[in-house]
């Protein structure tokens, strides 16, 4: 029952994405390597942070799918240090607003494996939705492997669906909602 929001995001978001007319200078194929870091505010005004890397495939000028939130984290609790490994699917719908500016809507679900501190290994999940604003560099010359680099600002709303979820340096309880603000670098590859 507690995984219904996750199922909703993974089924509804891809089906609700609609294509728009092509614009010039949009990226229609390739891969994107992402390096992101975000600061989240949630229960009890506790600030948590999470650096991550990811990889996305450009399906067409608007749709990107991939693996995001690849990260490692830890939190100190009374019985010791609890560690976690995170990774999850991500879907992005991007719209080119100007030659060097685009914005996108993202949806994903970070899955987590926690261990340590004398507690057994546990699984966690945190689906999210949000928006990004990208400032693109000028495209490089044709034939080079790196097409452009983007500076990205992002905002995400995250929801803990498992019994707990580790976000450095705290462990969030079930049903916790956080609002995360972050910056990232995205590298567009051919």
C-alpha positions as CSV (number, residue, x, y, z in Angstrom):
1,X,0.0,0.0,0.0
2,X,2.8,2.4,0.8
3,X,4.3,2.0,-2.7
4,X,1.2,3.3,-4.5
5,X,2.8,6.8,-5.1
6,X,5.9,5.2,-6.6
7,X,3.7,3.1,-9.0
8,X,1.7,6.2,-9.9
9,X,4.8,8.2,-10.8
10,X,6.4,5.4,-12.8
11,X,3.2,4.7,-14.9
12,X,1.4,8.1,-15.1
13,X,4.4,10.4,-15.9
14,X,5.6,8.6,-19.1
15,X,2.0,8.3,-20.4
16,X,1.2,12.0,-19.8
17,X,4.2,13.4,-21.7
18,X,3.2,15.0,-25.0
19,X,5.4,16.0,-27.9
20,X,5.7,19.5,-29.2
21,X,6.9,21.0,-32.5
22,X,10.6,20.9,-33.2
23,X,12.7,23.9,-32.6
24,X,16.0,24.7,-34.1
25,X,19.2,23.9,-32.1
26,X,17.5,21.3,-29.9
27,X,19.3,18.1,-29.0
28,X,17.5,15.1,-30.5
29,X,19.9,12.3,-29.7
30,X,22.8,11.5,-27.5
31,X,23.6,11.0,-23.8
32,X,23.9,13.3,-20.8
33,X,26.2,12.8,-17.9
34,X,25.0,14.6,-14.8
35,X,26.7,15.7,-11.6
36,X,24.2,17.2,-9.1
37,X,24.2,18.3,-5.5
38,X,21.1,19.4,-3.5
39,X,20.2,20.6,-0.1
40,X,16.8,19.5,1.2
41,X,14.6,20.8,4.0
42,X,12.2,18.5,5.7
43,X,10.8,17.4,9.0
44,X,11.8,19.3,12.1
45,X,13.6,21.9,9.9
46,X,16.4,19.4,9.4
47,X,18.6,20.3,6.4
48,X,20.1,17.3,4.6
49,X,22.2,17.1,1.5
50,X,23.0,14.6,-1.2
51,X,25.5,14.7,-4.0
52,X,24.8,12.4,-7.0
53,X,25.8,11.5,-10.5
54,X,23.6,10.1,-13.3
55,X,23.3,9.2,-16.9
56,X,20.4,10.0,-19.3
57,X,19.6,9.0,-22.8
58,X,18.0,11.6,-25.1
59,X,15.0,9.8,-26.7
60,X,13.9,12.8,-28.8
61,X,13.9,16.6,-28.4
62,X,11.8,16.5,-25.3
63,X,12.1,13.1,-23.6
64,X,15.1,11.9,-21.6
65,X,15.2,8.7,-19.6
66,X,18.0,7.3,-17.4
67,X,19.6,6.4,-14.2
68,X,20.0,9.1,-11.6
69,X,20.8,9.8,-8.0
70,X,23.7,7.4,-8.0
71,X,25.2,8.2,-4.6
72,X,26.7,7.0,-1.3
73,X,25.7,8.5,2.1
74,X,26.1,8.0,5.8
75,X,24.5,9.1,9.0
76,X,25.7,8.8,12.6
77,X,23.1,7.3,15.0
78,X,23.4,6.1,18.6
79,X,24.6,2.6,17.7
80,X,27.2,3.7,15.1
81,X,27.4,4.9,11.5
82,X,24.7,3.9,9.1
83,X,25.6,3.8,5.4
84,X,23.6,3.8,2.2
85,X,23.9,3.3,-1.5
86,X,21.3,5.0,-3.7
87,X,20.3,4.7,-7.4
88,X,17.0,5.0,-9.3
89,X,15.2,5.7,-12.6
90,X,14.6,9.2,-13.8
91,X,12.3,10.6,-16.5
92,X,12.7,14.2,-17.8
93,X,10.5,16.2,-20.1
94,X,12.6,19.1,-21.5
95,X,11.4,22.3,-23.4
96,X,13.9,24.6,-25.2
97,X,12.9,28.2,-24.1
98,X,15.7,30.0,-25.9
99,X,18.9,29.2,-27.7
100,X,20.8,28.7,-24.5
101,X,18.0,28.2,-21.9
102,X,15.8,25.2,-21.4
103,X,13.6,24.0,-18.6
104,X,12.4,20.6,-17.8
105,X,10.1,18.6,-15.5
106,X,11.6,15.6,-13.8
107,X,10.2,12.5,-12.0
108,X,12.1,9.7,-10.4
109,X,12.3,7.3,-7.6
110,X,15.5,6.8,-5.6
111,X,16.0,3.3,-4.3
112,X,18.3,2.9,-1.3
113,X,20.1,0.0,0.4
114,X,21.2,0.8,4.1
115,X,23.6,-1.2,6.3
116,X,25.8,-0.7,9.4
117,X,25.4,0.4,13.0
118,X,24.5,-3.1,14.2
119,X,21.2,-2.9,12.3
120,X,20.3,-5.3,9.5
121,X,20.4,-4.4,5.8
122,X,17.2,-2.5,4.8
123,X,15.7,-1.2,1.6
124,X,14.3,2.4,1.2
125,X,12.6,4.4,-1.5
126,X,11.9,8.0,-2.1
127,X,10.0,9.1,-5.2
128,X,10.2,12.7,-6.3
129,X,9.0,15.2,-8.8
130,X,10.4,18.6,-9.7
131,X,11.7,21.2,-12.2
132,X,15.0,22.2,-13.6
133,X,16.3,25.3,-15.4
134,X,19.3,24.8,-17.6
135,X,21.8,27.4,-18.9
136,X,23.6,25.9,-21.9
137,X,27.1,26.8,-23.2
138,X,27.4,27.3,-26.9
139,X,27.6,24.0,-28.9
140,X,31.1,22.9,-29.8
141,X,32.2,22.3,-33.4
142,X,30.6,19.3,-35.1
143,X,32.6,16.1,-34.8
144,X,33.7,16.7,-31.2
145,X,32.3,14.2,-28.6
146,X,31.1,16.9,-26.1
147,X,28.3,19.0,-27.6
148,X,27.7,21.4,-24.7
149,X,27.8,21.8,-20.9
150,X,24.9,23.1,-18.9
151,X,24.7,24.8,-15.5
152,X,21.4,23.5,-13.9
153,X,19.4,24.8,-11.0
154,X,16.7,22.5,-9.7
155,X,13.9,22.1,-7.2
156,X,12.4,18.8,-6.1
157,X,9.7,17.6,-3.8
158,X,10.6,14.2,-2.3
159,X,8.4,11.7,-0.3
160,X,9.7,8.8,1.8
161,X,7.6,5.7,1.0
162,X,9.7,3.2,3.0
163,X,9.9,3.0,6.8
164,X,13.1,5.2,6.8
165,X,15.4,6.9,4.3
166,X,19.0,8.1,4.8
167,X,19.8,11.6,3.6
168,X,23.1,12.9,5.0
169,X,23.5,13.4,7.9
170,X,20.1,12.2,9.1
171,X,17.7,9.4,8.7
172,X,14.2,10.5,7.7
173,X,11.0,8.8,8.9
174,X,8.3,7.2,6.8
175,X,6.0,9.7,5.0
176,X,8.6,12.6,5.4
177,X,8.3,15.2,2.7
178,X,11.4,17.3,1.8
179,X,11.9,20.2,-0.6
180,X,15.3,20.1,-2.2
181,X,17.1,22.9,-4.0
182,X,20.3,22.2,-6.0
183,X,22.8,22.9,-8.6
184,X,24.3,20.6,-11.2
185,X,26.6,20.3,-14.2
186,X,25.2,18.3,-17.2
187,X,27.6,17.2,-19.9
188,X,25.9,16.5,-23.3
189,X,27.7,13.8,-25.3
190,X,27.1,12.6,-28.9
